[in-house]
């Protein structure tokens, strides 16, 4: 699947894998789903890119190089121009956008595939997204939910084979109802439940006349440290100098770790979660004059690979502040447009493999949450893609030391691969 890192990194460095998990069974959830066979009219004589889903495939080289480029380009766009704490989930965005992309065609599909998995064919991008979802969806620490919520006003206008595809390849739950205030509440409750209460809401409103569907990916991660911080490891009077140069009193977690990273740009360490399948990688910029977002805005996939490849075994006296925050980005359309994806959001949009109505993507929203303390890490991400009917488009010494006592970046990694799922920064800590 995705290329493994070297033994020097103890096979412990897969980027932010907060997007894996297991689907809820009906008896475990208070939210009901409806069978698409009862609500979706089938389409006839329409060839689609996802007809032969079992034939979708991709090459390791394509995904290892090309998807990683998207991960850091996406991160760069989100980290630029702000000094807030930022956390994004490339994986959550990938799953939501590829579920939408399965219903696209022509230039729209080409642009979506080329941005999400640059250089891959449409079939490779779709195959990779589905396989990556299933790869991340197999551990106790990760829970992933996918869903499509449809406006009953457009009943009979969604293609059943599209619904079948996202059910088969992404285990997507389905629901259809009038897009009124109750639907907003229902969708938000689904996200709240799917993220273990870490993301209570994802959308504020729906247009009952034009919004056709909301496609959502939700991810929840709950990992205990392999070695928890206890007793003298915990300094409740630690100091953290924030991006404004102000000293903040924080709870500082101290430990000795076994892997050290160093390039000309940064130093860092890795701390594993219980079971060894996931890990937290700290990235501390060497340039103390820039904040973490400025640093990450210029941190490329090549920089990341060099950082990971620099891993060497040695004692690392590490300090990590306890922190928690929420992050929301409701302007991801602009981010994706800056990356070269334009057709899905304007009059060129072609979602003719999803519906027989002219439609476009009117919003892409992502919200994230993270808590890091002495016991471990809880994190979540939710991404919502709204499909809207056209008609109202607005163009648009013998040891190393790493003290995270100033702005820093981090990732949560799956220890079998080096593909980022979450990227984050800490510029300030709110107590």
Legacy VTK file of the C-alpha trace (Angstrom):
# vtk DataFile Version 3.0
C-alpha trace
ASCII
DATASET POLYDATA
POINTS 431 float
0.000 0.000 0.000
2.020 2.990 1.199
5.767 2.734 1.416
7.163 1.869 4.838
9.833 3.998 6.450
13.258 2.763 7.380
14.125 0.659 10.368
16.028 3.594 11.848
12.699 5.214 12.540
11.577 2.015 14.258
8.798 1.682 11.728
7.056 4.223 13.900
6.435 7.231 11.765
3.242 7.357 9.820
1.786 10.780 9.436
-1.317 11.838 11.270
-3.491 8.874 10.961
-6.468 10.286 12.781
-8.739 9.158 10.093
-9.229 5.493 10.714
-11.895 3.531 12.499
-14.834 1.241 12.507
-18.338 1.866 11.293
-21.127 1.924 13.868
-23.642 -0.845 13.835
-27.288 0.134 13.794
-27.812 -1.079 17.325
-24.915 1.076 18.557
-26.263 4.279 17.045
-29.286 6.414 17.768
-29.175 7.669 14.200
-31.117 5.664 11.665
-30.123 5.176 8.049
-32.340 4.341 5.117
-31.676 1.829 2.401
-30.840 3.525 -0.923
-32.771 0.859 -2.792
-35.930 2.378 -1.314
-35.110 5.984 -2.087
-32.913 6.148 -5.166
-34.164 5.736 -8.700
-31.729 3.687 -10.799
-30.167 5.188 -13.915
-29.948 3.322 -17.189
-27.373 3.364 -19.983
-24.895 5.631 -18.229
-21.192 4.725 -18.145
-19.384 5.845 -15.003
-15.806 5.770 -13.830
-16.815 3.620 -10.867
-18.812 0.943 -12.677
-16.175 -1.765 -12.191
-15.173 -0.937 -8.657
-13.216 -4.140 -8.152
-10.906 -3.111 -10.970
-9.824 0.177 -9.356
-6.120 0.086 -8.590
-3.097 2.310 -8.118
0.671 2.065 -7.962
2.703 2.448 -4.795
4.934 5.025 -6.445
1.961 7.149 -7.457
0.439 7.352 -4.014
3.683 7.501 -2.077
4.901 10.506 -4.051
1.764 12.178 -5.337
-0.634 11.989 -2.400
2.165 13.141 -0.085
2.542 16.221 -2.278
-1.150 17.004 -1.734
-0.807 16.537 2.033
1.849 19.209 2.361
0.421 21.552 -0.269
-2.895 21.427 1.598
-1.128 22.021 4.900
0.821 24.943 3.469
-2.362 26.633 2.260
-4.049 26.226 5.661
-1.076 27.306 7.771
-0.395 30.455 5.740
-1.616 33.838 6.926
-2.634 32.996 10.493
-0.974 32.798 13.897
-3.742 30.665 15.412
-3.234 27.070 16.444
-4.096 25.014 13.367
-4.849 21.327 12.860
-6.045 19.808 9.609
-6.759 16.279 8.427
-5.735 15.642 4.806
-7.193 12.144 5.072
-10.635 13.367 6.119
-10.661 15.806 3.214
-9.486 13.062 0.841
-12.296 10.697 1.809
-15.048 13.322 1.610
-13.850 14.781 -1.690
-13.266 11.397 -3.331
-16.772 10.293 -2.364
-17.978 13.420 -4.149
-15.515 12.859 -6.975
-16.982 9.426 -7.680
-20.073 11.276 -8.859
-18.142 13.712 -11.050
-17.101 13.475 -14.685
-14.966 15.243 -17.276
-12.878 18.243 -16.240
-14.470 18.265 -12.792
-13.299 14.744 -11.993
-9.896 15.364 -13.590
-9.245 18.412 -11.410
-10.442 16.712 -8.235
-8.208 13.674 -8.824
-5.218 15.754 -9.870
-5.333 17.910 -6.737
-6.062 15.145 -4.232
-3.602 12.615 -5.706
-1.492 14.637 -8.174
-0.356 12.660 -11.196
-2.680 9.740 -10.579
-5.391 8.737 -13.011
-9.011 9.132 -11.924
-9.248 5.398 -11.330
-6.016 5.339 -9.314
-7.172 8.229 -7.126
-10.513 6.572 -6.411
-8.901 3.204 -5.738
-6.284 4.724 -3.446
-8.832 6.696 -1.410
-10.969 3.614 -0.798
-8.003 1.408 0.071
-6.483 4.057 2.347
-9.816 4.394 4.158
-9.934 0.642 4.771
-6.269 0.570 5.780
-6.859 3.217 8.463
-10.156 1.708 9.523
-8.746 -1.386 11.172
-7.589 -0.445 14.680
-9.193 0.198 18.051
-7.740 3.705 18.303
-9.340 4.946 15.088
-13.005 5.323 14.193
-14.067 6.531 10.752
-17.615 7.238 9.625
-18.726 8.226 6.127
-22.193 9.367 5.168
-24.334 11.023 2.524
-27.398 13.004 3.576
-29.810 13.769 0.722
-32.583 16.315 0.316
-35.904 14.519 -0.233
-36.886 17.285 -2.657
-34.464 15.640 -5.103
-35.647 12.072 -4.521
-35.442 10.203 -7.806
-32.515 12.311 -9.077
-29.595 10.482 -7.454
-28.148 7.508 -9.311
-28.374 4.256 -7.411
-25.065 2.953 -8.714
-23.339 6.041 -7.302
-24.905 5.356 -3.901
-23.962 1.684 -4.212
-20.376 2.698 -4.979
-19.826 4.906 -1.939
-21.522 2.308 0.238
-19.319 -0.482 -1.117
-16.043 1.437 -1.177
-16.437 3.781 1.827
-19.120 2.072 3.943
-21.129 5.272 3.622
-24.330 5.531 5.632
-27.262 7.032 3.723
-30.210 9.164 4.713
-32.845 11.214 2.912
-35.119 13.851 4.445
-36.341 17.415 3.873
-33.477 19.900 4.252
-35.006 21.926 7.074
-33.722 22.859 10.541
-34.371 19.315 11.739
-32.039 18.003 9.049
-29.283 20.379 10.212
-29.739 19.098 13.764
-29.722 15.480 12.574
-26.512 15.874 10.558
-24.777 17.674 13.408
-25.820 14.975 15.863
-24.435 12.335 13.481
-21.099 14.157 13.407
-21.139 14.657 17.185
-21.761 10.956 17.714
-19.215 9.903 15.099
-16.476 12.013 16.719
-17.237 10.939 20.302
-18.532 14.405 21.139
-15.350 16.202 20.092
-16.981 18.011 17.144
-20.557 18.933 18.146
-21.515 20.663 14.873
-20.322 20.821 11.273
-22.990 22.866 9.434
-25.139 25.847 10.431
-27.823 25.824 7.743
-29.073 24.225 4.544
-30.911 25.670 1.561
-34.113 23.575 1.355
-34.601 24.412 -2.321
-31.096 24.142 -3.795
-28.868 22.037 -1.532
-29.099 18.464 -2.784
-26.755 16.498 -0.504
-24.112 16.760 2.186
-21.263 14.250 2.006
-19.401 13.836 5.288
-16.340 12.073 6.629
-15.816 11.976 10.400
-12.759 10.654 12.222
-12.104 10.043 15.917
-8.789 8.999 17.465
-8.210 7.987 21.090
-4.702 6.808 21.880
-3.064 6.194 25.244
0.688 6.733 25.490
2.724 3.538 25.531
4.504 5.071 28.518
2.301 7.550 30.357
3.633 10.590 32.153
3.516 10.155 35.925
4.811 11.816 39.094
7.971 13.809 38.487
7.432 13.595 34.726
4.694 16.215 35.102
5.704 19.831 35.785
2.636 21.982 36.347
4.744 25.145 36.454
6.379 24.752 33.058
6.960 27.735 30.780
5.944 28.078 27.143
6.885 31.152 25.103
4.113 31.777 22.611
4.307 33.234 19.117
3.888 36.762 20.520
6.921 36.325 22.757
4.879 36.063 25.933
5.668 33.472 28.617
2.781 31.178 29.573
2.616 28.826 32.546
1.738 25.344 31.277
1.735 21.718 32.343
4.955 20.369 30.833
5.291 16.619 30.264
8.888 15.372 30.414
10.247 12.052 29.183
13.225 10.309 27.626
12.505 9.040 24.126
14.616 6.886 21.813
14.487 8.452 18.340
15.891 11.868 17.383
15.280 13.759 14.140
17.385 16.607 12.837
17.614 18.458 9.537
18.762 21.953 8.725
15.193 23.106 9.351
14.036 21.294 12.488
14.660 18.835 15.302
12.155 16.463 16.839
11.265 13.221 18.539
8.644 10.494 18.386
6.448 9.163 21.187
4.404 6.034 20.599
0.861 5.262 21.628
-0.057 2.014 23.344
0.180 -0.946 20.983
2.719 0.762 18.733
0.364 1.295 15.783
0.294 5.086 16.109
2.721 7.716 17.298
3.109 11.444 17.914
5.931 13.140 16.035
7.116 16.547 17.287
8.735 18.980 14.839
10.534 21.969 16.411
11.735 24.678 13.980
15.391 25.669 14.372
14.545 29.245 13.413
13.202 30.722 16.639
12.112 33.933 14.908
9.187 32.371 13.027
5.977 30.910 14.371
4.945 27.328 13.731
2.476 28.235 10.987
5.041 30.211 9.026
7.367 27.241 9.343
4.774 24.686 8.230
3.637 26.877 5.320
7.062 26.276 3.808
7.499 22.662 4.940
7.245 20.456 1.859
6.832 16.740 1.268
10.543 16.626 0.473
11.325 18.369 3.782
9.189 15.824 5.585
10.921 12.882 3.951
14.321 14.357 4.824
13.144 14.829 8.407
11.913 11.242 8.697
15.025 9.873 7.005
17.216 11.717 9.539
15.970 9.459 12.366
18.663 8.024 14.578
18.551 6.059 17.823
19.678 7.978 20.898
18.269 9.175 24.180
16.166 12.298 23.735
15.238 14.378 26.769
11.866 15.574 25.548
9.372 18.095 26.890
5.813 18.311 25.582
3.225 20.793 26.866
-0.263 19.530 27.556
-2.631 21.337 25.199
-6.059 21.259 23.630
-7.874 23.327 21.032
-10.496 23.364 18.314
-9.925 24.504 14.750
-12.398 25.281 12.000
-11.859 26.133 8.334
-14.981 26.985 6.373
-12.997 28.387 3.449
-11.613 25.194 1.963
-13.052 25.976 -1.464
-10.581 28.852 -1.741
-7.803 26.572 -0.498
-8.620 23.939 -3.123
-8.969 26.564 -5.851
-5.497 27.835 -4.990
-4.289 24.265 -5.457
-5.814 24.034 -8.946
-9.302 22.613 -8.296
-11.788 25.080 -9.772
-14.377 23.328 -11.945
-16.264 21.586 -9.097
-17.181 24.962 -7.612
-18.553 26.906 -10.589
-20.695 26.597 -13.708
-18.234 24.121 -15.229
-19.058 21.594 -12.505
-20.094 18.183 -13.827
-21.582 15.768 -11.304
-23.462 13.806 -13.935
-22.326 10.508 -12.419
-24.143 11.372 -9.198
-27.340 13.036 -10.373
-29.277 14.010 -13.491
-29.535 17.606 -12.181
-26.828 20.196 -12.873
-24.980 20.567 -9.569
-21.805 21.960 -8.053
-19.970 21.970 -4.702
-21.101 25.044 -2.770
-19.093 24.519 0.425
-16.268 22.427 1.874
-15.889 22.692 5.647
-13.461 20.973 7.994
-13.426 21.086 11.790
-10.861 19.444 14.069
-10.250 18.956 17.788
-7.227 17.741 19.767
-6.421 17.066 23.438
-2.905 16.061 24.541
-2.300 15.268 28.223
-0.353 12.912 30.495
-2.505 9.914 29.514
-2.494 10.253 25.735
-4.238 12.002 22.857
-7.811 12.440 21.717
-8.390 13.974 18.317
-11.129 14.277 15.746
-11.805 15.672 12.297
-14.973 16.125 10.271
-15.257 17.278 6.672
-18.551 18.240 5.004
-18.980 18.692 1.244
-22.292 20.252 0.179
-23.665 19.437 -3.279
-25.997 22.177 -4.542
-28.203 22.483 -7.601
-26.982 25.144 -10.011
-28.904 28.360 -10.180
-27.368 30.436 -7.442
-23.621 30.102 -8.021
-21.438 32.929 -6.732
-18.022 32.748 -8.525
-15.679 32.646 -6.259
26.026 15.704 24.889
25.448 11.820 24.637
21.893 12.745 24.381
19.779 15.208 22.549
17.325 17.729 23.963
14.045 18.828 22.397
12.038 21.260 24.520
8.701 22.178 23.008
8.613 25.393 25.016
7.956 27.633 22.029
5.811 27.327 18.887
6.080 23.869 17.338
4.412 21.558 14.838
3.298 17.962 15.250
1.809 14.996 13.432
0.063 11.821 14.519
1.386 8.903 12.551
0.457 5.356 11.679
3.593 3.413 12.402
3.379 1.252 9.281
3.479 4.093 6.772
4.570 7.691 6.493
1.363 9.167 5.104
-0.016 12.157 7.070
-3.544 12.113 8.383
-3.284 15.053 10.808
-0.939 18.028 10.692
-0.940 20.567 13.526
0.774 23.550 15.097
0.891 25.041 18.582
1.641 28.759 18.759
-0.124 29.491 22.046
-1.616 27.450 24.867
-4.921 28.318 26.499
-5.259 27.128 30.064
LINES 2 433
396 0 1 2 3 4 5 6 7 8 9 10 11 12 13 14 15 16 17 18 19 20 21 22 23 24 25 26 27 28 29 30 31 32 33 34 35 36 37 38 39 40 41 42 43 44 45 46 47 48 49 50 51 52 53 54 55 56 57 58 59 60 61 62 63 64 65 66 67 68 69 70 71 72 73 74 75 76 77 78 79 80 81 82 83 84 85 86 87 88 89 90 91 92 93 94 95 96 97 98 99 100 101 102 103 104 105 106 107 108 109 110 111 112 113 114 115 116 117 118 119 120 121 122 123 124 125 126 127 128 129 130 131 132 133 134 135 136 137 138 139 140 141 142 143 144 145 146 147 148 149 150 151 152 153 154 155 156 157 158 159 160 161 162 163 164 165 166 167 168 169 170 171 172 173 174 175 176 177 178 179 180 181 182 183 184 185 186 187 188 189 190 191 192 193 194 195 196 197 198 199 200 201 202 203 204 205 206 207 208 209 210 211 212 213 214 215 216 217 218 219 220 221 222 223 224 225 226 227 228 229 230 231 232 233 234 235 236 237 238 239 240 241 242 243 244 245 246 247 248 249 250 251 252 253 254 255 256 257 258 259 260 261 262 263 264 265 266 267 268 269 270 271 272 273 274 275 276 277 278 279 280 281 282 283 284 285 286 287 288 289 290 291 292 293 294 295 296 297 298 299 300 301 302 303 304 305 306 307 308 309 310 311 312 313 314 315 316 317 318 319 320 321 322 323 324 325 326 327 328 329 330 331 332 333 334 335 336 337 338 339 340 341 342 343 344 345 346 347 348 349 350 351 352 353 354 355 356 357 358 359 360 361 362 363 364 365 366 367 368 369 370 371 372 373 374 375 376 377 378 379 380 381 382 383 384 385 386 387 388 389 390 391 392 393 394 395
35 396 397 398 399 400 401 402 403 404 405 406 407 408 409 410 411 412 413 414 415 416 417 418 419 420 421 422 423 424 425 426 427 428 429 430
